[in-house]
C-alpha cells in the first residue's frame, strides 16, 4: 500500500477518535446538566475503569486495546440473562480474537436465542460470565468437523 493510502487511513482513524471523544464529552455534559452525575463521580468511574483495564492487561486477560483473550469453552453473555459457550474464534497466539462462534446454552429471557443455536458474532458484544457449575449446560462442542 502506498504511503498516501496509509496516511489517508490514519487521518480517517484520527477523525474517528476525535468524534468518539466528543461523543463521550457530550454524554457527560448532558448527564451533569440533568443532575444524573457530577464531574467528580464521572472522574471516579473513569479512573476505576482505567485501573481495571490496566489490571486486565497485566493479568493477560486482554490485549492493550481491551480485547479479551477468549478461549474455546468460555462462557459469555450478551444481555445478562443468557449464557453462550465459545466454540471457535479467530484469534491466534498473542492476538485476541475480534470474532467468535458461540452456542446458546441458556436461553435469554427475551427469547432472542434458543438453546443449541449457534452464531458468529463480534466479541465486543459479549461479556464473560463466571462458570456456573450447572450440569444441565451442554458440553463444549465444535461445529467445524
Protein Blocks (a to p, Z undefined) as FASTA:
>chain_A
ZZklmmmmmmmmmmmmmmmmmmmmmmmmmmmmnopacfklmmmmmmmmmmmmmmmmmnop
acfkopacddehiacdfkopaccddfbdcbdehiacfbdcdddfbdcfkopacehiacdd
dfklpccdddehiakbccdddfeZZ
